[in-house]
C-alpha cells in the first residue's frame, strides 16, 4: 500500500476515534462532545472521506450467529513474481476470504478465511483455491479460540 501523507489535526483525530468506536454516532453527538457546530463536524467528516482517511462504514456481525464457526489462516506459495498481484486478486474474489495479504518470506500470501466447519474449508480449498493457477502450495492454520479480534487501529493522541 502506498504511503499517504495527510495533515490531520487534533479535532480530526478525536472525530476518527469517536467514529471508530461507534460508526453510528451522529454529527450532533460528536459536535456536543467536542464543543463544535454539527455543520463543522459534517464538513470535517466529508473531508476525511474525500481524503480516503475514512474508507467505509460497516456493521460487525457475529459469525457464529450465521454458522460461520471455523476461522483459518492459510499461507499460500505462488509462482507470482514480486509485484505481480494476479493470484492475490483472484483470492480476493472468493467470498469466504476475509483478508488477503501479500507477505514477505517464503510464502507469497496470507489469507484469512471463515467457513462453517472443516468440511467447508476442504470444499473451499478444492473448489476455489485449487482452481487458481499459480498456487504451488498451501499451509493452513485453524484457529481454536480467538482471544482478541478488533476492527480498530490505534489513532494517535
Secondary structure, DSSP 8 states (H G I E B T S, - for coil): ---------HHHHHHHHHHHH-TT--HHHHHHHHT--HHHHHHHHHHHHHTTSS--------GGGGT--EEEEEEEEES--TT--HHHHHHHTSTTEEEEEE-SSS-SEEEEEEESSHHHHHHHHHHTGGGSTTEEEEEEEE-S--S---S------
